[in-house]
Amino acid sequence: MKLETDLTKIKKLARQRDDQNWDFRTFLKRYDGPMEIDSLVHDLYRKISSEIDCKQCANCCREIQPILSEEDIRLFSKGVGLSVDKFTAQYLAPVKNSSELSFKRQPCPFLKENLCVNYEHRPRDCRSYPHLHKDRFVSRLMGMIWNYSVCPIVFNVFEHLKREFRYNK
């Protein structure tokens, strides 16, 4: 299985294929068999993620702003040795038009040499990314299109999914 991991090329292809990806999203939304799609995505994710080392990329930590729950904040602040209040004041800000919290800046302030310095206590959004192991893939397609340009795993899963459905528009 030939995989694309060059982020510059992935971003360029994402721009070029934007209309195609939105059309494919519409196709998947109308497809009668969401369980079949989940199974296929899970299989592709397992295969592709086993061939891509996230530590060589860490682009998600540069471009994605995870939402932190109260539990995430409690655990993460403990992991970095700060009180919840001090951690929140120093590192977090409300997400635009929301009461949810995320890191104030990008890349993540805890990213050092492509690794999370607080890996064992990372937020649920970070642990779950790129969310391809979850069920109901079709209900999260807008996020997948956004992540298509961010994550080589998502890019390759989406491209292989198009090939699987013989989607060449």
N, C-alpha and C positions, 0 to 999 in steps of 0.2 A: 504494500500500500504506500504510494508516494504521498508524502505529507509536506505541506508548505509551512515553514516556521519563520521565514524572513518577515519581520513586522513591517518593514517599509513596503514590501510587495503586498502583504495582506491589506494594509491600509489603502494602497492604490487600487487593488482589486475590489475592495469594499466600495470605494467611490464609483468605480466602473459598473459594478453589479448591483447598485442600490435599487434600481427599478426592478430588476430581475428578482432580487431577494424579497421585495415587497409583494411582487406577483406570486412568488412561491409561498410566501406566508398565507396569502389569500387561498391558494390551492390547498395548503395543509389544513386551514381552518374549515374548509368545505369537505375535506376528505372524510369518508365514512369508515372510520376505523382508528380512533385515537389510541386504543390500547396497542394496536399493531405498530403505530408510530412510536409510542413509548418504548416498546420492546426493541425496535430497530435503533432508536437513539441510544438506548442503554448499551446495546451491543457495540455500536460504533464508538461510544464514549469509552468503554472499557478498552477496546483495541487501540484507539488513537491516543488516549491518555497514557497508556503503557509505553508509548513510543516517544512521547514529548516530555522533557524534563522541565517542569515549571520553574525550577530554580535557575535555569538558564535564561528565563524570560522575565518573570515577575512584572509583566506589563500591567496586570490587573491591579497591583499595588500602586502603580503610577497613575492609573486612569480611573479606577472605580472608587467611589466613595461609599463604603458599606454603612448601612444603618446599624446603630448600636442600641440594643435593648438595655433596660436597666441591669439585667443580669450580666450582659456583655461588659457594661461599664464597670460593674462591681468587680468582676473577675480580671478584666484587663488592668484596671488601676491597681489591684492587688499585685498582679504579676510584674508591674513596673515599679512597685513600692511607693505609690502615691495614694493619698486619700481620694475618695470618689470626688469630693468637691474640688480638690486641687487639680486632679486629672481632667475633670470636666472643664474647668476654667482655662486650663493651659492648652488643651488639645482638641476640644469639641466645640461644635457650633450647630445651631439648628439648620436643618435642611430647608431650603427655600420653600416658602408656602406650606410649612409643616411644623409640627412640634417634635418631630423625630430628630435625633442627633447623629452627626457623622464627624469625621475628622475635619479640622479647620482648613487644612491645606493638602495639596497633592504635590508630589507623591506622598504616600503615607509616611508620617514622621518616624515610624518604627521600622521602616525598610532600610536595611543596611546590607550592601553587597548582595542584593537579590534575595535576602532572607528576612523574615520577620524576627525582630529581636525578642518578641514576646509570643512566639509561635504557640506554645502550650496553652496560652490564654487568649488566642485570637478570637475576634467576634464570630458569631454564628454565620453571618453573611460571607466572611472570609473562608471559614471552614467548608462551606457549602459550594463556593464558587468553582466551576462555572454553572452549577445547578443542573447539569445534564443527567445526573443520576436520579433526579426526582421524576415522579409520575406527572402526568398532565402537561407534557411538553407543549402541546398545541395552545394551552392557555397562557404560556409564557413567551410566545413568539416575538413580541416587540422587544423584550429584553435580549433575546437571542440575536436579533438583527443588530442591536446596539453592540453586543459583545462580539459579534462577527468580526469587527475591525480591531478589537482589543485583544482577543485570546486566540492563539493558534489552534487550540483544541476545538473551540466553538467553530472557527472558520472551517476547519477540516471536517468536522461532523456535519455541518450544514452543506458543504460541497458534496460530501459522500451521500448525504440524504437526497440531494438533487439528482445525483447519478442513479441512485437506487430507484427513484420514481421516474427516471428518464425525463427529467424536467430540463429542457434545453431552450427555453424561450429567451 
